[in-house]
Amino acid sequence: MVYCSMKIEVTSPSPQVAEAVRQHLGLSTHTYELWFLGSIVGEPQHKSRTTLNALLKEAHQMLTDAAAVGGVVGEAEIVHRWGEHGQHDETVWSMSLDEFKKGHRLPMKAI
């Protein structure tokens, strides 16, 4: 059996065009990650509105479950990571278990 690897590099004068091509090819360097109680949940996923909404639903369910079993501390967080090696990141959404218990329990969806 022969295995070979190939590196695809996308360049364009327009960063937006280059990123669109990378996303189309499944090479996007932009991802969303769900973190809960300080640990990543699952694998990083390609950045899209659909992904963000799915992670918000999952985070809401995790907070609901943690509150139901009497959890008192912790946080759910969605992080946007980008760069060739994921060296840049920003939190796009977070909620502590305390905030959640105080009444921020409505289902969430990105606008």
Backbone as numpy.savetxt, mean C-alpha at the origin, in Angstrom:
# Nx Ny Nz CAx CAy CAz Cx Cy Cz
17.37 -27.67 -18.47 16.54 -26.52 -18.47 17.43 -25.28 -18.47
17.10 -24.31 -19.28 17.89 -23.08 -19.39 17.04 -21.93 -18.89
17.61 -21.18 -17.98 16.94 -19.99 -17.48 17.72 -18.77 -17.94
17.03 -17.76 -18.31 17.71 -16.51 -18.63 16.92 -15.37 -18.01
17.60 -14.32 -17.74 16.91 -13.16 -17.19 17.11 -11.99 -18.13
16.19 -11.06 -18.04 16.25 -9.92 -18.91 15.90 -8.68 -18.09
16.63 -7.63 -18.30 16.33 -6.37 -17.62 15.75 -5.42 -18.64
14.59 -4.86 -18.31 13.94 -3.90 -19.19 14.08 -2.53 -18.54
14.62 -1.59 -19.29 14.74 -0.23 -18.79 13.87 0.67 -19.65
13.02 1.44 -19.01 12.12 2.34 -19.72 12.59 3.76 -19.51
12.85 4.45 -20.61 13.26 5.85 -20.52 12.36 6.68 -21.42
12.16 7.90 -21.04 11.35 8.84 -21.81 11.65 10.24 -21.31
11.55 11.24 -22.19 11.73 12.62 -21.71 10.65 13.01 -20.69
9.52 12.31 -20.73 8.42 12.60 -19.81 8.39 11.53 -18.72
8.59 11.91 -17.44 8.50 10.91 -16.36 7.13 10.24 -16.29
6.08 10.97 -16.63 4.73 10.40 -16.58 4.55 9.30 -17.63
5.10 9.51 -18.84 5.01 8.50 -19.89 5.81 7.27 -19.49
7.02 7.49 -18.98 7.86 6.37 -18.56 7.16 5.55 -17.47
6.53 6.22 -16.50 5.85 5.50 -15.42 4.63 4.75 -15.96
3.89 5.35 -16.90 2.73 4.67 -17.49 3.15 3.40 -18.21
4.27 3.45 -18.94 4.78 2.26 -19.63 5.21 1.21 -18.62
5.90 1.64 -17.55 6.32 0.68 -16.51 5.10 -0.01 -15.89
4.05 0.76 -15.61 2.85 0.17 -15.02 2.21 -0.82 -15.99
2.14 -0.45 -17.26 1.55 -1.33 -18.27 2.32 -2.65 -18.37
3.63 -2.58 -18.23 4.47 -3.78 -18.32 4.58 -4.51 -16.99
3.95 -3.97 -15.96 4.05 -4.59 -14.64 5.38 -4.31 -13.96
6.03 -3.23 -14.34 7.33 -2.88 -13.79 7.27 -1.63 -12.92
6.10 -1.23 -12.54 5.96 0.01 -11.79 6.81 0.02 -10.53
7.43 1.16 -10.29 8.22 1.30 -9.08 7.39 1.90 -7.96
6.11 2.19 -8.23 5.22 2.75 -7.22 4.35 1.63 -6.66
4.38 1.46 -5.34 3.58 0.42 -4.70 2.88 0.97 -3.46
1.85 0.25 -3.03 1.21 0.48 -1.75 1.51 -0.72 -0.86
1.74 -0.44 0.42 1.95 -1.50 1.41 1.03 -1.25 2.59
0.45 -2.31 3.11 -0.37 -2.22 4.31 0.46 -2.71 5.49
0.52 -1.89 6.52 1.23 -2.23 7.75 0.21 -2.26 8.88
0.35 -3.24 9.76 -0.55 -3.34 10.91 0.28 -3.78 12.12
0.19 -3.02 13.19 0.93 -3.29 14.42 2.43 -3.44 14.16
2.94 -2.59 13.24 4.38 -2.56 12.99 4.91 -3.59 12.03
4.05 -4.41 11.42 4.50 -5.44 10.48 3.78 -5.28 9.15
4.51 -5.55 8.07 3.87 -5.48 6.75 2.89 -6.63 6.62
1.76 -6.36 5.97 0.73 -7.37 5.76 0.74 -7.72 4.27
1.08 -8.95 3.95 1.12 -9.36 2.54 2.30 -8.77 1.80
2.16 -8.71 0.50 3.21 -8.20 -0.38 2.87 -6.79 -0.85
3.89 -5.99 -1.20 3.60 -4.69 -1.81 2.77 -4.90 -3.08
1.85 -3.98 -3.33 0.97 -4.09 -4.50 1.12 -2.85 -5.37
0.91 -3.03 -6.67 1.03 -1.90 -7.59 0.10 -0.77 -7.17
0.59 0.45 -7.30 -0.19 1.62 -6.90 -1.33 1.84 -7.89
-2.55 1.81 -7.37 -3.74 2.12 -8.16 -4.87 2.45 -7.20
-5.90 3.07 -7.69 -7.06 3.40 -6.87 -7.71 2.13 -6.34
-7.79 1.11 -7.18 -8.40 -0.16 -6.78 -7.61 -0.79 -5.63
-6.29 -0.77 -5.74 -5.44 -1.32 -4.68 -5.63 -0.55 -3.39
-5.64 0.78 -3.46 -5.81 1.59 -2.27 -7.14 1.29 -1.59
-8.21 1.21 -2.36 -9.53 0.93 -1.78 -9.56 -0.46 -1.13
-8.93 -1.45 -1.77 -8.89 -2.80 -1.20 -8.09 -2.81 0.12
-6.97 -2.07 0.16 -6.17 -2.01 1.39 -6.91 -1.27 2.49
-7.67 -0.24 2.14 -8.48 0.46 3.15 -9.51 -0.47 3.76
-10.17 -1.29 2.93 -11.14 -2.26 3.45 -10.46 -3.26 4.37
-9.29 -3.75 3.96 -8.56 -4.73 4.77 -8.13 -4.11 6.10
-7.65 -2.87 6.06 -7.23 -2.17 7.29 -8.42 -1.99 8.22
-9.57 -1.62 7.67 -10.78 -1.43 8.47 -11.16 -2.74 9.16
-11.08 -3.85 8.43 -11.42 -5.14 9.02 -10.44 -5.52 10.12
-9.15 -5.24 9.92 -8.14 -5.55 10.95 -8.38 -4.73 12.20
-8.71 -3.46 12.04 -9.01 -2.62 13.21 -10.27 -3.11 13.91
-11.28 -3.50 13.15 -12.51 -4.04 13.72 -12.22 -5.28 14.55
-11.42 -6.20 13.97 -11.08 -7.44 14.68 -10.26 -7.16 15.93
-9.29 -6.25 15.84 -8.45 -5.93 17.00 -9.29 -5.32 18.12
-10.23 -4.44 17.76 -11.10 -3.84 18.77 -12.01 -4.88 19.41
-12.47 -5.84 18.61 -13.38 -6.88 19.10 -12.72 -7.80 20.13
-11.41 -8.00 20.02 -10.73 -8.89 20.97 -10.07 -8.11 22.10
-10.38 -6.81 22.19 -9.89 -6.02 23.31 -8.53 -5.39 23.13
-8.06 -5.28 21.89 -6.78 -4.62 21.64 -6.82 -3.17 22.14
-5.69 -2.69 22.64 -5.68 -1.32 23.19 -4.67 -0.40 22.52
-3.65 -0.94 21.90 -2.66 -0.09 21.22 -2.37 -0.67 19.84
-1.91 0.18 18.95 -1.53 -0.27 17.62 -2.09 0.66 16.57
-1.67 0.40 15.34 -2.05 1.28 14.24 -2.03 0.50 12.93
-2.91 0.89 12.03 -2.89 0.41 10.65 -2.41 1.57 9.80
-1.63 1.26 8.78 -1.02 2.31 7.97 -0.85 1.81 6.54
-1.13 2.69 5.57 -0.88 2.38 4.17 0.24 3.31 3.70
1.28 2.69 3.14 2.48 3.42 2.73 2.61 3.36 1.22
2.90 4.51 0.61 3.24 4.59 -0.81 4.76 4.58 -0.90
5.31 3.60 -1.61 6.76 3.48 -1.74 7.12 3.59 -3.22
8.18 4.31 -3.52 8.61 4.44 -4.90 10.12 4.58 -4.99
10.60 4.55 -6.20 12.04 4.60 -6.46 12.48 3.23 -6.92
13.56 3.18 -7.66 14.03 1.92 -8.23 14.21 0.84 -7.17
14.63 1.24 -5.99 14.83 0.27 -4.91 13.92 0.55 -3.72
12.83 1.29 -3.96 11.88 1.59 -2.89 12.43 2.51 -1.82
13.38 3.37 -2.22 14.05 4.20 -1.22 13.21 5.40 -0.76
12.12 5.70 -1.42 11.27 6.81 -1.01 9.94 6.25 -0.51
9.39 6.85 0.55 8.10 6.40 1.02 7.36 7.54 1.71
6.05 7.40 1.74 5.19 8.35 2.46 3.95 7.60 2.93
3.49 7.96 4.11 2.25 7.40 4.62 1.09 8.13 3.97
0.20 7.39 3.32 -0.95 8.01 2.66 -2.21 7.89 3.50
-2.20 6.99 4.48 -3.35 6.83 5.39 -2.88 6.09 6.62
-3.40 6.50 7.78 -3.13 5.74 9.01 -4.25 6.01 10.01
-4.46 5.04 10.88 -5.43 5.20 11.96 -4.99 4.32 13.13
-4.97 4.93 14.30 -4.64 4.16 15.49 -5.88 3.41 15.97
-5.65 2.37 16.72 -6.76 1.60 17.29 -7.57 2.49 18.23
-6.90 3.39 18.93 -7.59 4.31 19.82 -8.55 5.22 19.05
-8.08 5.80 17.92 -8.96 6.63 17.09 -10.15 5.82 16.59
-9.86 4.61 16.16 -10.91 3.73 15.64 -11.98 3.47 16.69
-11.55 3.19 17.91 -12.50 2.91 18.99 -13.32 4.13 19.37
-12.77 5.33 19.14 -13.49 6.57 19.51 -14.57 6.93 18.50
-14.78 6.09 17.50 -15.91 6.34 16.63 -15.60 6.53 15.17
-14.38 6.36 14.76 -14.04 6.51 13.33 -14.20 5.15 12.66
-15.38 4.53 12.81 -15.57 3.16 12.35 -16.27 3.06 11.00
-16.56 4.16 10.36 -17.25 4.08 9.08 -16.35 3.41 8.05
-16.95 2.62 7.15 -16.13 2.03 6.09 -15.40 3.13 5.32
-14.19 2.85 4.92 -13.35 3.88 4.29 -13.22 3.61 2.81
-13.09 4.68 2.05 -12.83 4.57 0.61 -12.08 5.82 0.20
-11.10 5.63 -0.66 -10.33 6.78 -1.16 -11.24 7.60 -2.08
-11.08 8.89 -2.03 -11.90 9.78 -2.86 -11.29 9.93 -4.22
